[in-house]
Amino acid sequence: MAEQTAQQTTGAPAETPASRGRYLYAVSRGLDLDALGGLLGLGDADVEAVEVDGLVGLVSSVDLDEYGEEGLRHNLERLDWLETAARGHDAVVQAAAAVAPTAPMRLATVFRDDDGVRRTLAEQHDRISAVLDRVEGHEEWSVKVLTRTHDEPPTTPASSGAEYLRRRQEARQARDDDQRDAHVAAEQVHDALVGLAAASRRLPPQDPRLTGHAGTMVHNVAYLVPRDLSDAFAAAVGDLTGDHREVLIDARGPWPPYSFAILEEP
Amino acid sequence: MSESGLSHPAAGVMAYQDRPNPASLADILERVLDKGIIIAGDIRVNLLDIELLTVKIRLLVVSVDKAEEMGIDWWRHDPMLTVRERGLAEENDELRQRVEELEAGGGSGGG
């Protein structure tokens, strides 16, 4: 880097290197980039590999106007930008996790250049390896349990004040019963599934406007399931769905092991 | 059993609802913002800002009262957030304003 090259003295600088950064999506082990089939990352940039001692960092170039400190501060406040970035990030992580043990990074892990990525992968090598050991051969499944909402049928107007109050009380009672039933069902769902999982992690309930569902989410748990138990897990979910018509059970996967990619304290 | 209840997140098939995108957006944000390995890159995105953003997203779509009614109060116990309580209060003020704007005008918040 210290040596200057003579031919760059003429003409305007084409592009200052500082305007581009390297975005790190995930770190895999033993991943062959060809297996991703020319996958494109954020901004349709090529996904490339930065290798350090068996670890493969998946990176692509990003514009630092967009992904630098200032740009991110601004962009992270925009839900439309965030959705695009989140989906782009997830697409690369999904593709990698489908073909190799993969530890996803949190959104917006950005370096100046590949040297920065290399330095970090070297520094964190053992901790990342430990995560990969834990998730290798496993998939994450997301299971949620929600109360069913009753569409209140349009009823005739209450004939009296007492009648009105009675109806209101019945409606409240029904809601309370639904909640209690849902918590009981959620416990049974968890008991049935946790035995098939290597680990589980409780996540905060999601808000109804993002899920598009009006019911109360009483259970939102990520399960780390050994791949050879995936079918058994799916079958168990199917049985539970049949057994618990009183609630909505929503199971999705396989996810990359986002919820289990946690660096242990050094 | 014809209905397994399982679906691939990318496929967007839903077991309980016919609006695939919002649901998987919630799942994706929950994971890419809250989960995954935290490593300090060269770009100093303050992770606290991201945590705050997560709060904002949740609060933008569920009012504080509604969230607490539902038993969602995890942000109160998040040490990363409580150290920045002052900042959070400011954020919340902005947030309330934005919720009002959204409620008033339909806004861009994907509803």
Contacts between the chains, C-beta under 8 A, distances in Angstrom:
chain1	res1	chain2	res2	distance
A	21	B	42	7.3
A	21	B	43	6.2
A	24	B	39	7.5
A	24	B	41	6.8
A	27	B	37	7.5
A	64	B	43	7.4
A	67	B	43	6.7
A	68	B	43	5.9
A	69	B	43	5.7
A	69	B	44	5.5
A	69	B	45	6.5
A	72	B	43	7.1
A	72	B	45	4.9
A	73	B	45	7.7
A	73	B	49	6.6
A	76	B	45	7.8
A	76	B	49	6.7
A	76	B	50	6.7
A	76	B	53	5.2
A	77	B	53	7.1
A	77	B	56	7.8
A	79	B	57	7.1
A	79	B	108	7.1
A	79	B	109	6.3
A	79	B	110	6.2
A	80	B	108	6.9
A	82	B	29	7.3
A	82	B	53	7.6
A	82	B	57	8.0
A	83	B	25	5.9
A	83	B	29	7.9
A	83	B	110	7.9
A	86	B	25	7.5
A	86	B	28	4.9
A	86	B	29	5.6
A	86	B	32	4.8
A	86	B	33	7.4
A	87	B	25	7.9
A	87	B	28	6.3
A	89	B	32	5.3
A	90	B	28	5.1
A	90	B	31	7.3
A	90	B	32	6.0
A	94	B	9	7.9
A	94	B	10	6.5
A	103	B	37	5.6
A	104	B	31	7.6
A	104	B	32	7.6
A	104	B	35	7.5
A	104	B	36	4.3
A	104	B	37	6.8
A	105	B	36	5.3
A	105	B	37	5.2
A	105	B	39	6.4
A	106	B	32	6.9
A	106	B	33	7.4
A	106	B	35	7.3
A	106	B	36	4.1
A	106	B	37	6.4
A	106	B	38	5.2
A	106	B	39	7.9
A	106	B	47	7.5
A	106	B	50	7.3
A	107	B	32	4.3
A	107	B	33	5.8
A	107	B	36	7.2
A	107	B	50	7.0
A	108	B	41	7.9
A	108	B	43	7.6
A	108	B	45	5.0
A	108	B	50	7.0
A	109	B	39	5.7
A	109	B	41	4.7
A	110	B	41	4.7
A	110	B	42	6.8
A	110	B	43	3.9
A	110	B	45	7.1
A	111	B	41	5.0
A	111	B	42	4.6
A	111	B	43	7.2
A	112	B	42	4.3
A	112	B	43	7.7
A	116	B	41	7.1
A	116	B	42	4.7
A	120	B	39	5.8
A	120	B	40	7.8
A	120	B	41	7.5
A	124	B	39	6.3
A	128	B	37	7.1
A	131	B	37	6.7
A	141	B	6	8.0
A	142	B	9	7.8
A	142	B	27	6.1
A	146	B	16	6.8
A	203	B	30	6.2
A	203	B	34	7.6
A	204	B	30	7.9
A	204	B	58	7.7
A	204	B	72	6.2
A	204	B	74	4.8
A	205	B	70	6.5
A	205	B	71	7.5
A	205	B	72	5.7
A	206	B	26	4.7
A	206	B	27	7.9
A	206	B	30	6.6
A	207	B	26	7.6
A	207	B	58	5.3
A	207	B	61	4.7
A	207	B	62	3.9
A	207	B	67	7.1
A	207	B	72	7.6
A	208	B	61	7.7
A	208	B	62	6.9
A	209	B	22	7.8
A	209	B	61	3.6
A	209	B	62	6.7
A	209	B	109	8.0
A	209	B	111	5.8
A	210	B	22	5.8
A	210	B	23	7.7
A	210	B	25	6.3
A	210	B	26	3.7
A	210	B	29	7.4
A	210	B	57	7.5
A	210	B	61	5.6
A	210	B	110	8.0
A	211	B	17	7.4
A	211	B	22	6.5
A	211	B	23	5.1
A	211	B	26	5.1
A	212	B	17	5.6
A	212	B	19	3.9
A	212	B	22	4.2
A	212	B	23	5.8
A	213	B	16	6.5
A	213	B	17	5.3
A	213	B	23	7.5
A	216	B	70	5.9
A	217	B	70	8.0
A	234	B	4	5.6
A	234	B	5	7.9
A	234	B	6	4.7
A	235	B	4	7.8
A	237	B	4	6.8
A	237	B	5	4.7
A	237	B	6	5.8
A	238	B	1	5.0
A	238	B	3	7.1
A	238	B	4	4.6
A	238	B	5	5.6
A	238	B	6	7.5
A	239	B	1	7.7
A	240	B	5	7.7
A	241	B	3	6.6
A	241	B	4	7.8
A	241	B	5	4.2
A	241	B	15	7.4
A	242	B	1	6.4
A	248	B	15	7.4
A	248	B	16	4.1
A	249	B	5	5.8
A	249	B	15	6.9
A	249	B	16	7.7
A	250	B	5	7.4
A	250	B	14	7.2
A	250	B	15	4.7
A	250	B	16	4.9
A	250	B	17	7.9
A	250	B	23	7.9
A	251	B	5	5.2
A	251	B	6	5.2
A	251	B	7	7.8
A	251	B	15	6.7
A	252	B	6	7.2
A	252	B	7	5.7
A	252	B	8	7.5
A	252	B	9	5.1
A	252	B	15	7.9
A	252	B	24	7.8
A	252	B	27	6.6
A	253	B	6	6.9
A	253	B	8	7.3
A	253	B	9	6.9
A	254	B	8	7.4
A	255	B	9	6.0
A	255	B	27	7.7
A	255	B	31	6.8
A	258	B	31	3.9
A	258	B	32	7.2
A	258	B	35	4.1
A	258	B	36	5.3
A	259	B	31	6.8
A	259	B	35	4.9
A	261	B	35	6.7
A	261	B	36	5.4
A	261	B	37	4.9
A	262	B	37	7.2
A	263	B	37	5.7
A	263	B	38	7.3
A	263	B	39	7.8
